[in-house]
Structure formats: structure tokens, C-alpha cells
């Protein structure tokens, strides 16, 4: 089983955005924006669409699947 990694902090850093900027964009509190940026709180479909538009990316660039490497042959 793999895991899904949230790439939002990297996108925010690349674009010079802070958690406050994210909170304004999503119209949520700073605390909620922080949790969403870390993947501790889910993004709604509307929020995901806003972020894709803001950063010019597809959803798969915000949420990246990482398969487990345990048992993989080298």
C-alpha cells in the first residue's frame, strides 16, 4: 500500500505564498489553512479547483501518490 503526499507546501513556497495567503484564497481561518496545507484536513473539490487555477497545476500535482517500496527488487 502506498501513501498520498500533499505537495501544497512546495507549491506555496515556489510561489511565495504564506499560510495567510492560502487562508484568504480559500476563505478559511489561518489554522484551517495550515491544516489543509499539511494534509491534516481535506480540501473540498472547490478548494482544489481554486488551488489548481492559482498555481496552474492539475490535481495530481497537488496530491502525489507514492507507492511503498518495501519488497521491491533493486
One Martini backbone bead per residue (centre of mass of N, CA, C, O) as a GRO file, in nm:
protein
   74
    1UNK     BB    1   0.099   0.035   0.020
    2UNK     BB    2   0.052   0.363  -0.011
    3UNK     BB    3   0.082   0.724  -0.050
    4UNK     BB    4  -0.027   1.057   0.005
    5UNK     BB    5   0.110   1.358  -0.109
    6UNK     BB    6   0.134   1.692  -0.015
    7UNK     BB    7   0.241   1.978  -0.228
    8UNK     BB    8   0.159   2.261  -0.119
    9UNK     BB    9   0.413   2.379   0.023
   10UNK     BB   10   0.581   2.390  -0.239
   11UNK     BB   11   0.396   2.571  -0.406
   12UNK     BB   12   0.398   2.806  -0.212
   13UNK     BB   13   0.704   2.858  -0.211
   14UNK     BB   14   0.739   2.901  -0.524
   15UNK     BB   15   0.510   3.157  -0.491
   16UNK     BB   16   0.525   3.313  -0.206
   17UNK     BB   17   0.331   3.172  -0.008
   18UNK     BB   18   0.122   3.179   0.261
   19UNK     BB   19  -0.105   3.088   0.486
   20UNK     BB   20  -0.260   3.353   0.457
   21UNK     BB   21  -0.304   3.330   0.153
   22UNK     BB   22  -0.460   3.066   0.166
   23UNK     BB   23  -0.689   3.163   0.346
   24UNK     BB   24  -0.793   3.376   0.147
   25UNK     BB   25  -0.843   3.190  -0.099
   26UNK     BB   26  -1.039   2.985   0.084
   27UNK     BB   27  -1.193   3.119   0.319
   28UNK     BB   28  -1.015   3.071   0.588
   29UNK     BB   29  -0.851   3.001   0.842
   30UNK     BB   30  -0.533   2.970   0.938
   31UNK     BB   31  -0.559   2.692   1.073
   32UNK     BB   32  -0.698   2.552   0.835
   33UNK     BB   33  -0.480   2.611   0.623
   34UNK     BB   34  -0.255   2.457   0.762
   35UNK     BB   35  -0.392   2.179   0.759
   36UNK     BB   36  -0.427   2.166   0.451
   37UNK     BB   37  -0.122   2.198   0.374
   38UNK     BB   38  -0.054   1.915   0.547
   39UNK     BB   39  -0.306   1.704   0.521
   40UNK     BB   40  -0.502   1.720   0.791
   41UNK     BB   41  -0.708   1.848   0.583
   42UNK     BB   42  -0.946   1.857   0.363
   43UNK     BB   43  -1.022   1.920   0.042
   44UNK     BB   44  -1.225   2.055  -0.156
   45UNK     BB   45  -1.320   2.073  -0.474
   46UNK     BB   46  -1.315   2.385  -0.483
   47UNK     BB   47  -1.035   2.424  -0.359
   48UNK     BB   48  -0.879   2.261  -0.566
   49UNK     BB   49  -0.957   2.436  -0.807
   50UNK     BB   50  -0.832   2.700  -0.705
   51UNK     BB   51  -0.538   2.589  -0.682
   52UNK     BB   52  -0.500   2.504  -0.973
   53UNK     BB   53  -0.538   2.788  -1.085
   54UNK     BB   54  -0.325   2.946  -0.922
   55UNK     BB   55  -0.076   2.725  -1.004
   56UNK     BB   56  -0.112   2.569  -1.278
   57UNK     BB   57  -0.245   2.281  -1.203
   58UNK     BB   58  -0.299   1.959  -1.126
   59UNK     BB   59  -0.412   1.748  -0.891
   60UNK     BB   60  -0.153   1.552  -0.924
   61UNK     BB   61   0.037   1.801  -0.811
   62UNK     BB   62  -0.083   1.801  -0.513
   63UNK     BB   63  -0.139   1.488  -0.535
   64UNK     BB   64   0.093   1.230  -0.449
   65UNK     BB   65   0.174   0.912  -0.532
   66UNK     BB   66   0.336   0.667  -0.308
   67UNK     BB   67   0.480   0.389  -0.329
   68UNK     BB   68   0.581   0.122  -0.194
   69UNK     BB   69   0.919  -0.035  -0.155
   70UNK     BB   70   0.858  -0.280  -0.019
   71UNK     BB   71   0.992  -0.563  -0.186
   72UNK     BB   72   1.154  -0.438  -0.390
   73UNK     BB   73   1.351  -0.470  -0.651
   74UNK     BB   74   1.687  -0.366  -0.747
   0.00000   0.00000   0.00000
